[in-house]
Amino acid sequence: MALVLWFVNRKGEVVERFVGLRNVNDTSALSLKATIYDKLSKQNLSPSRIRGQGYDGASNMSGAFNGLKTLIMNETKSAHFVHCFAHQLQLALVFVAKNHKTVNDFFDVVSRLLNIIGSSYKRRAKLRKKQADKVIEALAEGELESDTGLNQELGIKRPSDTRWCSHFASLLNIQTIYASICDALEDLGEFDSDSDRRDEAIHILKRLKSFDFVFCLHLMIDILGVTDHLNTILQRKDQDIINAMNQEVIDMQLQELNHRFNEANTNLLLCIACLCPSESFKAFDLEKIMKMASLYPEEFPTEYDLRVLEVELGNYIKDVREDEQFHDLKSIGDLAKKMVEEKKHIIFPKIYLLMKLALILPIATASVERAFSAMKLINTDIRNKMSDQFLSDSLVSYIEKNVLKSIGNDAIVTMFQAIRPRRVQL
C-alpha cells in the first residue's frame, strides 16, 4: 500500500508528498486503517487532522458501511471522501460501452482481433512485417516523410477496462495499421493450419471491412480523444477540485458521469465551487459557503465560529472584488497563493482555512499509482531481496528527488555518523 499526503504549505501552495510503502497481507478495511494510522503516527501526524481521503472504488475502500473511508469518517467527521475522478471517468465509460449495443459489438470485434493476432508471437511478427513493407513502399513513393521519430513500429495494444484511456491508444494503432491488419487476417484465413482459426480470421476480417466497424472506429477515436485529454487533466498534480469539476465530455457519457460523480459528497463539491475566484468571484454564494463550513465541525465547532465566519465572508468578498490583485485569478489554488502574497490570509484566517480544506480534497490516485510504477525500477530481478523498509525508503528517495536535492551531503554524513558509534569518522 502506497501513501501520499496532500497539504497546503505556508505559501498557500498545494504540496504532494509520497510518504512511503507498506506491505499489507490483509486488505480488509480494518487492517488498512490500522496500517495508515501507524504510518501517520511514525511521521508525528495525527489522524484527527485528516480532512480528505481518496481511493479507487473497491468496496473495501469506499464501502458505505464497512469501507476504509467510512471507518476513518466515523472517527473524523471532516475526513470527506472523494472517489478518484479519473477512476470514476473510466468506470462511466466502461458502463456506457457495455450498455450501448453498437459500441459493445464494436469492442467485441476489437477484442477478438487482439486475441487472434496478439496471442501469438508468430502472428504479431507477421503483422509487423506487413506494416514494415507498407512503410518502405510508402517512403519509396514519397507518400511518407523520413525523419527522426517518424514511422515508428506499431503493434496492436491490448486495452484494460480499468485503464480506459488505453482503449484510445489501442484504437489509434488499429486505425494507423488497418490495411496491414486486413492483410494479416487474409493470410491467416487462407494459410493457417487450424481450421477454427481460419474461420475466425475470415469472420473478423468481414466485420473489420464493414461500414459499421469503420464508422465506429473513427467515432470512438473522436470520443475517446476527448476523454483521454480529460483523463490526463484529472491526473495532473496541479489540478484542483473546481477545475476538475468544470471539465466536460459528450452527451451519453456525461449522463453516466453525472450519475457516478454523485457518489462523492455532491453538496460539498458544489459548496466548494463558490470559492472559485474566476470572473470577479461570480460563483460566490454566502449560504453555500456557510453550508460548507458546517461540514467541518472540527474547524467550526460552535455557532459562534460560524457567525464570525459569516461576518468575515461579507468583508472578504467586498475587499477582494475591489482589489485589482485578485481580478485575473482562475482557480482556488491561485487564490490561496495570492492571499498569502498579499497577507490577506492573516486578515481573513477562517476563509483561508476553507480554501485549504478545498485544496486538499484529493481528485485522483495517480500519484499512488505512479509509486507502484516506480517500484518496478527499484525492485528489479537483480535487486529483489530488499526489505520492505529499505524498498519504501528507496522509493521516497526516488520519487521525492526535489526534496532530497535540498539536503546537503554534510547533513547526511552527520546523520549516519550519529546512528551508532563508529571507529572511523565519516
N, C-alpha and C positions, 0 to 999 in steps of 0.2 A: 504494500500500500504506500503510495506516494502522498506527501502532504505539502501543499503550497499555501502560503499565507498572503492575504491582501491587507494592506493597511495604508493610511494616509500619513505622509511624513510632515515635518514642520513647515515645509514649503507649500503644503496643500496638494502635493502630487501623490497619485496612487502608486504604491510600490508593491511589486510582486516578488516574493522570495520563496525559493524551494528550500524547505526545511530538512527534508530527509526521506529516507525509505525505511519501511519496517516490514519484516517478514511476518505474515499472519497465516497461521494454519487453520484458523476458524474464521469464516467470513460472515458469521452471524452479526446482527446489528449490535448486540451487547458487547461482543468481542471487539468489533471495530471501534465502538465508542470508547472502550477501555484503552485501546491502543492509542487513539487520538489524544485522549486526556493525559496519558502517560507521556507522550511525546511533547505535549504542550508544557506539562509541569517541568520537564527537564530543560525547557527553554525559559523557565520562570514566567510562563504565560498562564493566565487564569482562564479556564473555560467560561467563567461567568462574563468575560468580556467579548465572547463571540457575538457578532452582530450579523452574520451571514453565513450560509452554507451552500455549497454547490457540488452536486454529484451527477452521475448518469441516472437513468430511470429504473435501475434494477430495484426489485421490491425490497431487498434487504437494506437499500439506501434510502429510498423515497417512499416507503410504505406509510400509509396514513395512520396505522395503529402501532406497529412494532418496528418500523423502519428506523434507520440511524438518525435521520433528520428529526423524527418525532421524539426519539429518546433525548436528543440534545435540547429540543424546544421545550420538553417537559420540565427541564431544569433551568433553561434560559429562554424566557418568552420572546426575547428580542432577536434570537438567532434565526432569522427568517430564511427559508429555503427557496432557492430558485433552481429549478431543473435546468441543466446546461442547455442554453439556447440552441447551440449547434446540434446537440443530440435530438432536441425536440424537432428541429427542422428535418433531420434525417428520418425520424420516425414518421413525421407527417407525410413526407414524400413516398416512403415505402407504402404507407396506408393508401395513398391516392393511387399509386401504381397497381396495387393488388385489387383495388375495387373499381378500376376503370377497365372494361373488357379489352378494348383495343390496345391500350398501353400494356396491359398484363400479357396479352398474346404476343406483343412485340418483344417484351423482355423474355418471354418463354423461348422464342426463336434465338435470341441472343445467347441465352443460357445453353441451349442445345448446340449452338455453333461453338461456343467456348469448350464444351465437353468433347465434341468430336475432334476438334483440332488441337485444343490446348492440353488434352490428356496424354498426348503422345509427343515425345521429343522428335521423332522422325517426321511427323506431320507438321509440327511447328517449324522444323528446319526447311521442309519443302515450301511452306508459306513464305519464309524469309527469302529463300532462293528466288521464288517467283517475283516477289516485290523488288529484290535487288536487280533482277533482269529488267523490270519495267523502268526502274530509276535510271539504269545505264542507257536504255533505249531513249528515254525522255531527254536525258542530258545530251545524247548524240544528236537529237533532232532539235535541240535548242528550246525544248518546252520547259526545262528546269534550269535554274541557275546553280552554279557550283561555287560554294564558298564555305568558310569555316562555320560549323554548326548547322549547316543546311543538310537536308536529305538524310537525317539520322535514321538508323534502322528501327523499325516499329514492329511490334507484335500485337496480339490481342490480349488485353489485360483483363483479368478476372476481377469483377467488382464485388463489393461486400455491402450488404444491407445496412450494417452499422457504420459504414463509411460511404454514405450515399453519393458524396461528391466523386467517389471513384468510378461511378457509372458514367459521369461526364467524360473522364479521360478514356474509358473503355470505348464509348461510342465515337469519340473523335478519332481514335485509331481505326475503328471499323470503317468509318467514312473515308479516311485517308487511303486505306489499302483495300477498299471494297472490291476493285477489279481483281486484285491478286487473290483475295479470299474466294471469289467466284471460280477462278481458275483452279485453285487448290481443291475445291469441292467437286469440280468437274472431273479432275483426275482421280479423286477418291471414289467417286461414284462409278467410274469406268474401270479402274485397275485394282482396287483394293481386293485382297483375298477373302475378306469376310463379307458374306452376302448381306447380313444385317446392317453392317456399317455402310455398305454401298447404298442400300435402300435409304438409310438415314441421311446420308450425304445428298442424295438426289432430292429427297423431300425438303431438306433445309435450303438447298440451292433454289428450288422452286419458290419457297417462301421469301427468300432473300431478294429474288428478282421481281417480286410482286410490287405493285404500286403502293399498297398499304404499308409494306415494310419500309420502303424508301421514304415515303412521306413521313412516317413515324420517326424514322431515324433523324431526319432534318428537324422535325418539330421538337423532339426530345432534346436534341443538342441545343436548340434555341432556349428551351425552357430551363434545362439544367445549367446552361451557361449563366442564366440569371441567378439561380440558386447556388451555383458554385461560387460566384462572386460574393453572395450573401454569406455563405458558409465561411469563406475566408475572412470576411469582415468581422463576423461574430467571434472569431478566434484571435483577433488582434489583441495584443497586450494593452494597447492604449484605449481600448473600447470601453465606453461607459454604458450603463443600462438604458439610458434615454436614447442614445444613438442607435443601439441595437433594436429597440422597440420601433424606431422610425423606419427601418428597412421594410421593403415590400416585395412580394412575389406575385404570381399570376392567380387568376380567379379561383379555380378549384383548389389549388394548393393553399391559397390564402384562407379559404373557409376552414380547411383542416388545421392550419396553423392557429387560427383563432380559437378553435376548439381545444387544441392541445396546450396552447400557451395559457389557457385558463387554469391549468394545473398549478401554475405559480400563483402567488398571492396577488391577484389582479388589482385589488384595491390598493395595495402597497405600491405597485408599479405606476398606477395612474396618479397616485398622490405624489410620487417622486417626480413625475413628469412636470409638475407645477413649479419645480425649482429651476427648470431649464431657462437660461438667460437669453436665448435667441429672440430676435425681433423685439428688442426692448422689453424682455420679460413678459411677452404676450401670454404665456401659459400660466402666469402666477394666479393662484387661487387660494385665498386665505383659508377657506373652510377645508379644502382638501389637504393643505399642508398641516393644519391643526390635526386632522384625522391621522396623518402620517405620524405625527409626534405621539399620538395616543397609542400607536402600535409599538412604541419603545418605552415601556414602563420603567425600565432601569434608568433611562436618561431623564424621563419626565414623570417622576413617581407621584407627584401631588397635583391637585387642582391649581395651587399657587404657581407651580412651574409652568403649567400650560397658559395661565393668564399672563405671566411675564413674557412668554414666547409670543403670544398674540400681540402684545404691545410692541415688542421688538420687531415683529414682522411688518407692522404698519410703518414704523420708522425706516426699516431697512428698504422696503420697496420704493419709497419716495426718494431715499438717498441714492440708490444705485441707478434709478431711472434718470436722475438729474446729473449723474456723474459721467462725463464723456469717456472715462477709462473703461466703462462697462458696456459701451454701446455695441461693440463688434464681437462680443463673445458668442460662441456657438454651443458649448457643452457645459455640463456641471463641472467637469474636470478643469476647463479653462476658468470657470467662475471661482472655484476654490483657490486656484493659484493666484488669481487676481486679488481675491480677498486678502490673502497673506501679503502680497506685494504692497497693497495699499493700507495695510494694518486694520482693515475692517473686520478681520476675524476676532480682533480684540474688542471692537465696538459692538459687534453682533455675535457673541460667542455661541448662543443657542442655535442660531441659523447656520453658522459654520459647522456646528455639530451635526445638524440634519444633513448638510452636504456630504460630510464624511461618511455618515451612515448610508447615504445613497451610493457613494462611490465604491464602498467595499462590498456591496452585494455582488456576488460572482455571476458572470454571464456565461462562461464556458469553462470546460475542464481541459482545455487544450494544453495548458502548461503541465498538468499532471500527466497527460498522455505523452507529451514530449519527454518527460522524465523517464518513462519506460523505454522510449526510443533511444535515449542517451545511454540507458543501462546496457544496451546491446554493444555499445562501443567500449564500455568499461569492462563488463563481464564477458570476455571472449573465450574461445576454445582453449587458448594457451594461458588464460588467466581466469580460471573458472572455479577456484577453490578458496577465494577470499571470503572472509567472514561477513556477516550481514552488516555489521557496524562499519567495517572498512569499505564495503561497497557503498553504503549510504554516504559516508564522508567523501569518498571519491566522486560521487555524483554531485554533491554540494559544490566541491571544488571545480568540477567541470562545468556545471550549469551556471553557477554564480561567479563567472570569471571577472566581471567588472568589480565586484566587491573585493575579491582577493587581490586584484591589481593595486588596491589602495593600501594593502598591508605590506610593510617593508620587510626585507629579509632579516633585519636585526630583531624585529619583534618575534618572528618565527623561531629563530635560533634561541632567543631568550626563553620562549615557551617550552621548547624541547629540553633545554638545559634544566628547567625547573621541574620537569616531570619526575625525575629521580636523580639521586646522586650519581655523578659520573667522575671517572678518574681523569678524564681529559676535558678541558674547557672547550666547548664547541665554538 
